[in-house]
């Protein structure tokens, strides 16, 4: 029985591999001693936790391993001007640690790929902005996103499929894809395409575009999104259909610069200008997205033309969305 209680006491201590700050070289560089090196890899992101009050004080990444069992850490961001001290604890980035230590939201800490397996959606890159129906980056492998309007599925960590389920009621067979062609600490680039075919009227509508994400700092990211609608005559002809109205597939060709701000509780604020290619006008959007472990909900205001000072689809109107991500 004593052995059982001893094991139960040790389990929380063994939950995360760890290291300790050994030497502070500069404000951006630390030397740490790793107690379980097999749990750390080069370029792994890490979190530094204060030994005094057990709260996260900074995060960075491993740049070099030493034969002595030490490693060099580059500091990406210090949280709330905290002071790093010798013997502070260093952990590999893991969503369980984010939850346990209640670490505030930073874009640099978002997870993707193999390391995000089973991680709550609140800690991941946005796959769908919910602002002017803007697309985001690809889902992780086997990940699933569903809303009243569309469904997305991650085939691999870079390639995913989507379709607008509401269009089936209007006799549109449709399918789209996303493919992430680049992702590093400086930028992310994803291409997307979508095709819809009206089986009753033999009409096609095709859209293609992409999104480039450029991190500004640990709280902000800039997303440059380009969307081109091919066969606009067919799209215009269908725009009065009551089922199709407001469905993302019928949006105009546009170029957007959406800024994403991540709050301390991992929600998102999205805002930025939009240039409408077909109307040759400048509009914009601002919205707030609440994110729980799986459910997302957003609410905001948008316009296709800043000069149209009225309420309605030709002026300023509400934008909203909700979806689940598993």
Residue pairs with C-beta under 8 A, 6 or more apart in sequence:
15 96
16 91
16 92
16 94
16 96
16 97
17 35
17 36
17 38
17 39
17 40
17 91
17 92
18 35
18 36
18 89
18 90
18 91
19 32
19 33
19 34
19 35
19 40
19 46
19 71
19 89
19 90
19 91
20 32
20 33
20 35
20 86
20 87
20 88
20 89
20 90
21 30
21 31
21 32
21 48
21 84
21 85
21 86
21 87
21 88
21 89
21 90
22 30
22 31
22 32
22 33
22 70
22 86
23 30
23 31
23 86
24 30
24 31
24 84
24 85
24 86
25 31
25 72
27 75
28 74
28 75
29 72
29 73
29 74
29 75
30 48
30 60
30 72
30 73
30 75
30 84
31 66
31 70
31 71
31 72
31 73
32 70
32 71
32 73
32 90
33 69
33 70
34 40
34 69
34 70
34 71
34 90
37 65
37 69
37 71
39 92
40 46
40 62
40 65
40 71
40 92
41 62
42 62
42 63
42 64
42 65
43 61
43 62
43 63
44 61
44 62
44 92
44 93
45 59
45 60
45 61
45 76
45 92
45 93
45 108
45 109
46 59
46 60
46 61
46 62
46 73
46 90
46 91
46 92
46 93
47 56
47 58
47 59
47 90
47 91
47 93
47 97
47 101
47 103
47 109
48 56
48 57
48 58
48 59
48 60
48 73
48 75
48 84
48 88
48 89
48 90
49 55
49 56
49 57
49 88
49 89
49 90
49 91
49 101
50 56
50 57
50 82
50 85
50 88
51 85
51 87
51 88
51 89
52 85
54 101
55 101
55 102
56 79
56 101
56 103
56 104
57 78
57 79
57 80
57 82
57 83
57 84
57 88
58 75
58 77
58 78
58 79
58 82
58 84
59 75
59 76
59 77
59 79
59 93
59 106
59 108
59 109
60 73
60 74
60 75
60 76
60 77
61 73
61 74
61 76
62 71
62 72
62 73
62 74
63 72
63 73
63 74
64 71
64 72
65 71
66 72
73 90
75 84
76 108
76 218
77 106
77 108
77 217
77 218
78 84
79 103
79 104
91 97
93 109
93 111
93 115
94 115
95 111
95 116
95 118
95 119
95 120
95 123
97 103
98 109
98 123
99 120
103 109
104 264
104 265
105 219
105 262
105 263
105 264
105 265
105 266
105 267
106 218
106 219
106 262
107 215
107 217
107 218
107 219
107 220
107 221
107 260
107 262
108 215
108 218
109 123
110 123
110 124
110 125
110 262
111 119
111 123
111 124
112 124
112 125
112 140
112 157
112 183
113 140
113 141
113 157
114 157
116 123
116 124
116 140
117 140
120 292
120 293
120 294
121 291
121 292
121 293
121 294
121 296
121 325
121 326
122 266
122 291
122 292
122 293
123 266
124 140
124 325
125 136
125 137
125 188
126 136
126 137
126 260
126 268
126 289
127 136
127 137
127 138
127 139
127 143
127 145
127 152
127 160
127 325
128 134
128 135
128 136
128 145
128 147
128 150
128 152
128 296
128 321
128 323
129 135
129 136
129 223
129 258
129 260
129 270
129 289
129 298
130 270
130 287
130 289
130 296
130 298
130 319
130 320
130 321
130 323
131 258
131 270
131 271
131 285
131 286
131 287
131 289
131 298
131 300
131 302
131 319
132 251
132 254
132 256
132 274
132 285
132 302
132 319
133 248
133 251
133 319
133 321
134 211
134 223
134 225
134 256
134 258
135 178
135 190
135 192
135 209
135 211
135 225
135 227
136 190
136 211
136 223
137 178
137 180
137 183
137 188
137 190
137 211
137 213
138 154
138 157
138 158
138 159
138 160
138 178
138 179
138 180
138 190
139 145
139 152
139 153
139 154
139 160
139 178
139 325
140 154
140 157
141 154
141 155
141 156
141 157
142 154
143 153
143 154
143 325
143 326
144 151
144 152
144 153
144 154
144 325
144 326
145 151
145 152
145 153
145 323
145 324
145 325
145 326
146 152
146 323
146 324
147 321
147 322
147 323
147 324
148 166
148 322
149 164
149 165
149 166
149 247
149 248
149 321
150 162
150 163
150 164
150 165
150 166
150 248
150 323
151 162
151 163
151 165
152 160
152 161
152 162
152 178
153 160
153 161
153 162
154 160
155 161
157 180
158 179
158 180
158 181
159 177
159 178
159 179
159 180
160 177
160 178
160 179
161 175
161 176
161 177
161 178
162 175
162 176
162 177
162 178
162 194
163 174
163 175
163 176
164 172
164 174
164 196
164 247
164 248
164 249
166 243
166 247
167 174
167 196
167 243
167 244
167 247
167 249
168 174
169 243
170 198
170 238
170 241
170 243
170 244
171 198
171 199
171 200
171 201
172 196
172 197
172 198
172 199
172 244
172 249
173 196
173 197
173 199
174 194
174 195
174 196
174 197
174 249
175 194
175 195
176 192
176 193
176 194
176 195
176 207
177 192
177 193
177 194
178 190
178 191
178 192
179 190
179 191
179 192
180 188
180 189
180 190
181 189
181 190
181 191
182 188
182 189
183 189
185 215
186 214
186 215
187 212
187 213
187 214
187 215
188 212
188 213
189 210
189 211
189 212
189 213
190 210
190 211
191 208
191 209
191 210
192 208
192 209
192 210
192 211
193 206
193 207
193 208
193 209
194 206
194 207
194 208
194 249
195 204
195 205
195 206
195 207
196 204
196 205
196 206
196 249
197 203
197 204
198 204
198 205
198 238
203 231
203 234
203 237
203 238
204 231
204 234
205 229
205 230
205 231
205 234
205 235
205 238
205 249
205 250
206 229
206 230
206 231
207 227
207 228
207 229
207 230
207 249
208 227
208 228
208 230
209 225
209 226
209 227
209 228
210 225
210 226
211 223
211 224
211 225
211 226
212 223
212 224
212 225
213 221
213 222
213 223
213 224
214 221
214 222
214 223
214 224
215 221
215 222
216 222
216 259
219 261
219 262
220 259
220 260
220 261
220 262
221 259
221 260
221 262
222 257
222 258
222 259
222 260
223 256
223 257
223 258
223 259
223 260
223 272
224 255
224 256
224 257
225 255
225 256
225 257
225 258
226 255
226 256
227 251
227 253
227 254
227 255
227 256
228 253
228 277
229 235
229 251
229 252
229 253
229 278
232 253
232 278
235 250
238 244
238 250
239 245
239 250
244 250
252 276
252 277
252 278
252 279
252 304
253 276
253 277
253 278
254 274
254 275
254 276
254 277
255 274
255 275
255 277
256 272
256 273
256 274
256 275
257 272
257 273
257 274
258 270
258 271
258 272
258 285
259 270
259 271
259 272
260 268
260 269
260 270
261 268
261 269
261 270
261 271
262 268
263 269
266 291
267 288
267 289
267 290
267 291
268 288
268 289
268 291
269 286
269 287
269 288
269 289
270 285
270 286
270 287
270 288
270 289
270 298
270 300
271 284
271 285
271 286
271 287
272 284
272 285
273 282
273 283
273 284
274 282
274 283
274 284
274 285
274 302
274 304
275 281
275 282
275 283
276 282
276 283
276 304
276 305
279 304
279 305
281 304
281 305
281 306
281 307
282 305
282 306
283 302
283 303
283 304
283 305
283 306
284 302
284 303
284 306
285 300
285 301
285 302
285 303
285 319
286 300
286 301
286 302
287 298
287 299
287 300
287 301
287 302
287 319
288 298
288 299
288 300
289 296
289 297
289 298
290 296
290 297
290 298
294 324
294 325
294 326
295 322
295 323
295 324
295 325
296 321
296 322
296 323
296 324
296 325
297 320
297 321
297 322
298 319
298 320
298 321
298 322
299 318
299 319
299 320
300 318
300 319
300 320
301 316
301 317
301 318
301 319
302 316
302 317
302 318
302 319
303 315
303 316
303 317
304 314
305 314
305 315
308 314
308 315
308 316
309 315
309 316
310 316
311 317
